[in-house]
Amino acid sequence: MNTPKRLTLGAAALSLSLPFPLAAQDSPDGDTDWSEDFSDEASPAEAIIVTGRGLDPALSSAIYATTILERETIIASPSGRIEDVLRGVAGFQQFRRSDSRSSNPSAQGVTLRALGGNATSRALVLLDGVPLADPFFGYIPLSAIAPETLGTIRVTRGGGSGPFGAGALAGTIELESAEPSATAGFLGSAAINDRAETEASGVLTQKLGSGFAMASGRWDRGQGFFTTPADQRVPASARAAFDSWNAALRTVAPLTDTVEVQARVAAFRDNRTLRFDGADSFSNGEEASIRFVGRGDWQFDALAYMQARDFGNVVISSTRFTPTLDQRRTPSTGIGGKFELRPPLLEAHDIRIGVDYRRADGELQEEAINTVSGAITERRRAGGATSNLGIFLEDDWQIGPLTINGGLRADRTSITDGFYRAVSASGVPVSTLVAPDRSDWALNWRAGALLYATRRLDLRAAAYTGLRLPTLNELYRPFVVFPVVTQANAALENERLEGFEIGFDWQPVNALVLSVTAYDNEVENAIANVTIGPNLRRRANLPAIEARGIEANLAAKFGAFSIDGALAWTDAEVRGEGASLPLDGNRPAQTPAFSGTLTLGWRPADGWQLAGTLRHTAAQFEDDLESDRLPPATTFDLFAAAPLWGKLSLIARAENLTDEAIVTRNQGGSIDLGVPRTLWLGVRYGF
C-alpha cells in the first residue's frame, strides 16, 4: 500500500536540514565526486541498486513518539561522541552525567523517559538491527560506535512489541549505517584539544560490482582531566585517561534484483583510568553479523549475529589508595537472530510476522586483595546464562486518514546455570550459591492510532506493555564503588512495563515542525540498587517506578538559520512498599525532573557553518534514599566548520565553553566532575 504524501515529524525533520549541515562537500578543483559512483544514474545498465539499509520503517512508526537524527547532525557534535549526539533527543539519559571518556564502562546504561535507576540499559540500542548491549552487564559500548559511519538514528520512546522487543522498556534507539553515497571514496578526520588529547578516524568505501564495501577505524586517546575536585585531591588522584580504538568492515551485495546480503565484522578496545592511580578498566569486543533483506512483494529481513566481550576493572581503596579488588576478566558471549516477514495478504494492511532469539552467557573472575599486604584474600567466580525467544505479529491498517496499529508478542524467557562461588586464598570455600534454573512465558502487546486531522496536524495515541530480563551482572555480580558495596540478587524477577501516551505533530508553516507527547509509564518489579545499611546496597525488585511527563521537540529553518530544540519534563517516583528502608515516593536515582537542549545554527554559504548548543539538566539524586544531591548543570557547546580547499575543511569545537562544574557523582560529599571546558581544532576531508 502507499503511504500518504504528507509531512510527518520524522520526514519534516529530515527535510529541514537540522543545525549541523555537511561540511565542504563541493569539489571546485575538479576532483572526482565519488558519490556519483553510487547513484541510481551512475550505471544505467545496472538494474540492481543496493542501499545497505534494512526494510523501510512500518507505517506504525509515526504513531509512537519518534525522533530522527540526520547524518548532518550525527557527524557534527561538539565532543565527537555518540552519547553527545543522543543528548539532543528529549528524554535521553545515561546512568551518570559522565561521557564515555571519563566513566566506568559498566555504568554506561542508557534509558529514556526517566525510567533509569541503575546502570543497566532500559532502552534497546540496535546497530543495523543488531542489539549492542553487553551480554553480561547490559551497558552500551559507546566508545565503539563511530558516528562518522552512521547515516540516521531513529529514537522511538516508549515500549512495545516487535523484533527484539524484549528489553525495549523505555524505547528503542536504532542506529543505521550510512549509505554508500554518503561515505563514497575516503573520509578522514583528525583533531587535537587543549589538553593535547587526539582523535583520528577514517572511512573508506569502495564500489564492488553492484555492491560495496566500507572499512572504518577510529582512535581516541588522551591524558584526560581530573574528575576529583581540587580540594579533594590526594597524591594518588589521577586524571581520567582514555585510550580507545574501533575498527569495522561492512560489505553489501545483491543476490537478486530484490534481495541483498549485508555482512559486518567489528572489534574494539577501550582502556580508562578513573579517580586514582591504578584504578584502571578495560573493555573489548569482537562481533560479526549477516543479514538478508528482501524488498519484493513478500518483503523479509533475516539476521544472525554473534558477540564476544570482556571487561576488567581494578578497585582502589579510597583510604590506603592500594588495590582492594581485581576484577581480572568478565568474558561473555551473545548470539541471536531474527526473521521478519511482511506478506501482502490484505489490501490496506501492512502485516509483519516474525521470530527473534537472544542468548547471553558470561562469567565473572575476580580476586579480593588485602590493602596492606597486597595478598589475595578471596577468589570469586560468578555467572550464568539468559535467553529469550520471541514470536510477534503486528498489523497496520489504513482507513482513509486514520492508521491503526496492533501487535502481539509472546516471549519465552529463561535464566539458567547461575552460580556464585568464593574461596579463600588457600582454596577453602567461603560462599557458594547455585541458583535454580527458571523459565516463563510472557505476553506483551501494543496498540495505537494516528489521525491525519488536517494537512498540517497529526494526532496520535498509543498504549503498550514491555519486558526486560535481569542481566547476569544484576543477578550474580556484587560490586564495589568504594566504600559502597552492592550485593547481587539471584532471585530477581523480570521487569514489566505498562504505559500509554498521546501526542501531536504540527507543522504550522513549511519551515517549522513541533511535536509534543504526554505519557504515563510504569515499570513493575523495577530492579534498583536498594540501600540496606551503611555503605551497603542490594539489588532488588521494587514494586514499581512510575514516570509521567511531557516531551517536546522543535525543528525549524529560516533561510541560513536553523533551530533544534528538545524538552523533557518528568514526574518520576518509586513505589517502594516493603523495602527495608523507606523509598515510597522518592525520585529514582540519577533521574532529573527536567532536561532541555537548544541548538541555533547558521549556514551562510556552502561549507560554512556555526552552531551553538545550550543544555540544561535539573538536579538529581545520587542514591535511592535521596541523601546525596547532584546540583543542576547548564552547559554551552560550539561547533564551527570552514572550507579550506576542495573537500578539506577546518573544524573547531568547544565543549562546556563556560566551564560549568558538572557533578557526576556525590557519595557522602566525595565528588566526581564531568568534562571541563575543552577546545578542539582539527581538519576533515570528504565529509
Secondary structure, 3 states (H helix, E strand, C coil): CCCCCCCCHHHHHHHCCCCCCCCCCCCCCCCCCHHHHHCCCCCCCCCCCCCCCCCCCCHHHHCCCEEEECHHHHCCCCCCCHHHHHCCCCCCEECCCCCCCCCCHHHCCEECCCCCCCCCCCEEEEECCEECCCCCCCCCCHHHCCHHHEEEEEEEECCCCCCCCCCCCCEEEEEEECCHHHHCEEEEEEEEECCCCEEEEEEEEEEECCEEEEEEEEEEEECCCECCCHHHCCCCECECCEEEEEEEEEEEEECCCCEEEEEEEEEEEEEEECCECCCEEEEEEEEEEEEEEECCCCEEEEEEEEEEEEEEEEEECCCCCCEEEEEEECCEEEEEEEEEEECCCCCCEEEEEEEEEEEEEEEEEEEEECCCCCCEEEEEEEEEEEEEEEEEEEEEEEECCEEEEEEEEEEEEEEEEEEEEEEECCCCEEEEEECCCEEEEEEEEEEEEEEEEECCEEEEEEEEEEEECCCHHHHHCCEEECCEEEECCCCCCCEEEEEEEEEEEEEEECCEEEEEEEEEEEEEEEEEEEEEECCEEEEEEEEEEEEEEEEEEEEEEECCEEEEEEEEEEEEEEECCCCCCCCCCCCCCCCCCEEEEEEEEECCCCCCEEEEEEEEECCEECCCCCCCEECCEEEEEEEEEEEEECCEEEEEEEECCCCCCCEEEEECCEEEECCCCEEEEEEEECC
